[in-house]
Amino acid sequence: MKAATVKELKTELTKYSQEDLVKICLRLSRFKKENKELLTYLLYESENEHHYIESVKRAIDAELEQVNRKRIYLMKKGIRKTQKMAKKYIRYSQKKETEVEILLYFCQQLNAFQPSIKRSKLLQNLYTRQIEYIQRTIKKLHEDLQYDYELELEKLK
């Protein structure tokens, strides 16, 4: 079965009543955890972005606490898992300010991570790529926000 395009889905969904749309959303939420998480964000957390950012930061902290620190390989896997989770939550929001805040926090946590990520070239490269990505994203923001985030970014360098 070939998936329909977004435009086709949009035109088809306009034909349904509100009750039918609710049924479709609930049915969609049963299939994947990500669908449920996105619906949760849209219904409950999109109104208060600051609270959402704080909950993502707590999730990052919890995830980094569980990282196995005995071997560099296992550390790298745990950190990449945390990064993947952070990116998923960023995708739900689709706001550049939220993206920058979460990635800055992730990089701050990597800087404070013990044992140091400087022991591994792979982890150093991951950190450097994140910093470069944050720089590119900051350029898309309003000038006042750019200045504030640039100051925070300088602390990380």
C-alpha positions as a Markdown table, in Angstrom:
| # | Residue | x | y | z |
|---|---|---|---|---|
| 1 | Met | 0.0 | 0.0 | 0.0 |
| 2 | Lys | 1.3 | 3.4 | -1.0 |
| 3 | Ala | 1.0 | 6.2 | 1.5 |
| 4 | Ala | -1.0 | 9.3 | 0.4 |
| 5 | Thr | 0.6 | 12.7 | 0.2 |
| 6 | Val | 0.0 | 15.4 | 2.9 |
| 7 | Lys | -2.2 | 17.4 | 0.5 |
| 8 | Glu | -4.3 | 14.3 | -0.3 |
| 9 | Leu | -4.7 | 13.6 | 3.4 |
| 10 | Lys | -5.7 | 17.1 | 4.1 |
| 11 | Thr | -8.4 | 17.2 | 1.5 |
| 12 | Glu | -9.7 | 13.9 | 2.6 |
| 13 | Leu | -9.8 | 14.9 | 6.3 |
| 14 | Thr | -11.9 | 18.0 | 5.5 |
| 15 | Lys | -14.7 | 15.7 | 4.5 |
| 16 | Tyr | -15.0 | 14.1 | 7.9 |
| 17 | Ser | -17.1 | 15.3 | 10.8 |
| 18 | Gln | -15.5 | 16.3 | 14.1 |
| 19 | Glu | -16.6 | 13.0 | 15.8 |
| 20 | Asp | -15.1 | 11.0 | 13.0 |
| 21 | Leu | -11.8 | 13.0 | 13.3 |
| 22 | Val | -11.7 | 12.2 | 17.0 |
| 23 | Lys | -12.1 | 8.5 | 16.2 |
| 24 | Ile | -9.3 | 8.7 | 13.6 |
| 25 | Cys | -6.9 | 10.4 | 16.0 |
| 26 | Leu | -7.6 | 7.9 | 18.8 |
| 27 | Arg | -7.1 | 5.0 | 16.4 |
| 28 | Leu | -3.9 | 6.6 | 15.2 |
| 29 | Ser | -2.6 | 6.9 | 18.7 |
| 30 | Arg | -2.9 | 3.2 | 19.3 |
| 31 | Phe | -0.3 | 2.2 | 16.8 |
| 32 | Lys | 2.9 | 4.0 | 17.8 |
| 33 | Lys | 4.2 | 5.4 | 20.9 |
| 34 | Glu | 5.5 | 8.5 | 19.0 |
| 35 | Asn | 2.0 | 9.2 | 17.7 |
| 36 | Lys | 0.7 | 9.2 | 21.3 |
| 37 | Glu | 3.6 | 11.4 | 22.4 |
| 38 | Leu | 2.9 | 13.9 | 19.6 |
| 39 | Leu | -0.8 | 14.0 | 20.5 |
| 40 | Thr | 0.1 | 14.6 | 24.1 |
| 41 | Tyr | 2.3 | 17.5 | 23.2 |
| 42 | Leu | -0.3 | 19.0 | 20.9 |
| 43 | Leu | -3.2 | 18.7 | 23.4 |
| 44 | Tyr | -1.5 | 19.4 | 26.7 |
| 45 | Glu | 2.0 | 20.9 | 26.4 |
| 46 | Ser | 2.0 | 23.1 | 23.3 |
| 47 | Glu | 0.2 | 25.9 | 25.3 |
| 48 | Asn | 3.1 | 26.1 | 27.8 |
| 49 | Glu | 6.3 | 25.8 | 25.9 |
| 50 | His | 8.5 | 26.7 | 29.0 |
| 51 | His | 7.0 | 23.8 | 31.0 |
| 52 | Tyr | 7.6 | 21.5 | 28.0 |
| 53 | Ile | 11.3 | 22.5 | 27.8 |
| 54 | Glu | 11.7 | 21.9 | 31.5 |
| 55 | Ser | 10.2 | 18.4 | 31.2 |
| 56 | Val | 12.5 | 17.6 | 28.3 |
| 57 | Lys | 15.5 | 18.8 | 30.3 |
| 58 | Arg | 14.5 | 16.5 | 33.2 |
| 59 | Ala | 14.2 | 13.6 | 30.7 |
| 60 | Ile | 17.7 | 14.4 | 29.4 |
| 61 | Asp | 19.0 | 14.3 | 32.9 |
| 62 | Ala | 17.3 | 11.0 | 33.7 |
| 63 | Glu | 18.6 | 9.5 | 30.5 |
| 64 | Leu | 22.2 | 10.6 | 31.1 |
| 65 | Glu | 22.1 | 9.3 | 34.6 |
| 66 | Gln | 21.5 | 5.8 | 33.1 |
| 67 | Val | 24.5 | 5.9 | 30.8 |
| 68 | Asn | 26.9 | 3.1 | 31.4 |
| 69 | Arg | 30.2 | 4.9 | 32.2 |
| 70 | Lys | 32.5 | 1.8 | 32.3 |
| 71 | Arg | 33.6 | 1.8 | 28.7 |
| 72 | Ile | 33.7 | 4.5 | 26.1 |
| 73 | Tyr | 31.7 | 2.4 | 23.6 |
| 74 | Leu | 28.8 | 2.1 | 26.0 |
| 75 | Met | 29.1 | 5.7 | 27.0 |
| 76 | Lys | 28.8 | 6.7 | 23.3 |
| 77 | Lys | 25.8 | 4.5 | 22.8 |
| 78 | Gly | 24.0 | 6.0 | 25.9 |
| 79 | Ile | 24.8 | 9.6 | 24.8 |
| 80 | Arg | 23.6 | 8.9 | 21.3 |
| 81 | Lys | 20.4 | 7.5 | 22.7 |
| 82 | Thr | 19.9 | 10.6 | 24.7 |
| 83 | Gln | 20.6 | 12.8 | 21.7 |
| 84 | Lys | 18.1 | 10.9 | 19.6 |
| 85 | Met | 15.5 | 11.3 | 22.4 |
| 86 | Ala | 16.1 | 15.0 | 22.6 |
| 87 | Lys | 15.8 | 15.4 | 18.8 |
| 88 | Lys | 12.5 | 13.5 | 18.9 |
| 89 | Tyr | 11.1 | 16.0 | 21.4 |
| 90 | Ile | 12.4 | 18.9 | 19.4 |
| 91 | Arg | 10.6 | 17.5 | 16.4 |
| 92 | Tyr | 7.3 | 17.6 | 18.3 |
| 93 | Ser | 7.6 | 21.3 | 19.1 |
| 94 | Gln | 8.9 | 22.6 | 15.7 |
| 95 | Lys | 9.9 | 25.9 | 17.3 |
| 96 | Lys | 13.5 | 27.0 | 16.8 |
| 97 | Glu | 13.7 | 28.6 | 20.3 |
| 98 | Thr | 12.8 | 25.3 | 21.9 |
| 99 | Glu | 15.3 | 23.5 | 19.7 |
| 100 | Val | 18.1 | 25.8 | 20.6 |
| 101 | Glu | 17.3 | 25.7 | 24.4 |
| 102 | Ile | 17.2 | 21.9 | 24.4 |
| 103 | Leu | 20.3 | 21.5 | 22.4 |
| 104 | Leu | 22.2 | 24.0 | 24.5 |
| 105 | Tyr | 21.2 | 22.2 | 27.6 |
| 106 | Phe | 22.2 | 18.8 | 26.1 |
| 107 | Cys | 25.7 | 20.3 | 25.3 |
| 108 | Gln | 26.0 | 21.8 | 28.8 |
| 109 | Gln | 25.2 | 18.3 | 30.3 |
| 110 | Leu | 27.8 | 16.8 | 28.0 |
| 111 | Asn | 30.4 | 19.3 | 29.1 |
| 112 | Ala | 29.7 | 18.3 | 32.8 |
| 113 | Phe | 29.6 | 14.6 | 32.0 |
| 114 | Gln | 31.9 | 12.4 | 34.0 |
| 115 | Pro | 34.1 | 10.8 | 32.8 |
| 116 | Ser | 34.9 | 13.5 | 30.4 |
| 117 | Ile | 33.8 | 13.2 | 26.7 |
| 118 | Lys | 37.3 | 14.5 | 25.8 |
| 119 | Arg | 38.6 | 11.0 | 26.2 |
| 120 | Ser | 36.8 | 9.9 | 23.0 |
| 121 | Lys | 37.3 | 11.4 | 19.6 |
| 122 | Leu | 33.8 | 10.2 | 18.6 |
| 123 | Leu | 32.2 | 12.0 | 21.5 |
| 124 | Gln | 34.2 | 15.1 | 20.9 |
| 125 | Asn | 33.0 | 15.1 | 17.2 |
| 126 | Leu | 29.4 | 14.6 | 18.4 |
| 127 | Tyr | 29.7 | 17.6 | 20.7 |
| 128 | Thr | 31.3 | 19.7 | 17.9 |
| 129 | Arg | 28.6 | 18.8 | 15.4 |
| 130 | Gln | 25.9 | 19.8 | 18.0 |
| 131 | Ile | 27.6 | 23.2 | 18.6 |
| 132 | Glu | 27.8 | 23.8 | 14.8 |
| 133 | Tyr | 24.1 | 22.9 | 14.4 |
| 134 | Ile | 23.1 | 25.2 | 17.3 |
| 135 | Gln | 25.1 | 28.0 | 15.6 |
| 136 | Arg | 23.2 | 27.5 | 12.3 |
| 137 | Thr | 19.8 | 27.3 | 14.1 |
| 138 | Ile | 20.5 | 30.5 | 16.1 |
| 139 | Lys | 21.0 | 32.5 | 12.9 |
| 140 | Lys | 17.3 | 31.7 | 12.0 |
| 141 | Leu | 16.1 | 33.4 | 15.2 |
| 142 | His | 15.2 | 37.0 | 16.0 |
| 143 | Glu | 18.2 | 39.3 | 16.6 |
| 144 | Asp | 17.5 | 39.7 | 20.4 |
| 145 | Leu | 17.3 | 36.0 | 20.9 |
| 146 | Gln | 20.4 | 35.5 | 18.7 |
| 147 | Tyr | 22.4 | 37.6 | 21.0 |
| 148 | Asp | 21.2 | 35.9 | 24.2 |
| 149 | Tyr | 21.8 | 32.4 | 22.8 |
| 150 | Glu | 25.2 | 33.4 | 21.3 |
| 151 | Leu | 26.3 | 34.4 | 24.9 |
| 152 | Glu | 25.3 | 31.0 | 26.2 |
| 153 | Leu | 27.0 | 29.2 | 23.2 |
| 154 | Glu | 30.3 | 31.1 | 23.9 |
| 155 | Lys | 30.3 | 29.6 | 27.4 |
| 156 | Leu | 30.2 | 26.1 | 25.9 |
| 157 | Lys | 33.1 | 26.7 | 23.5 |
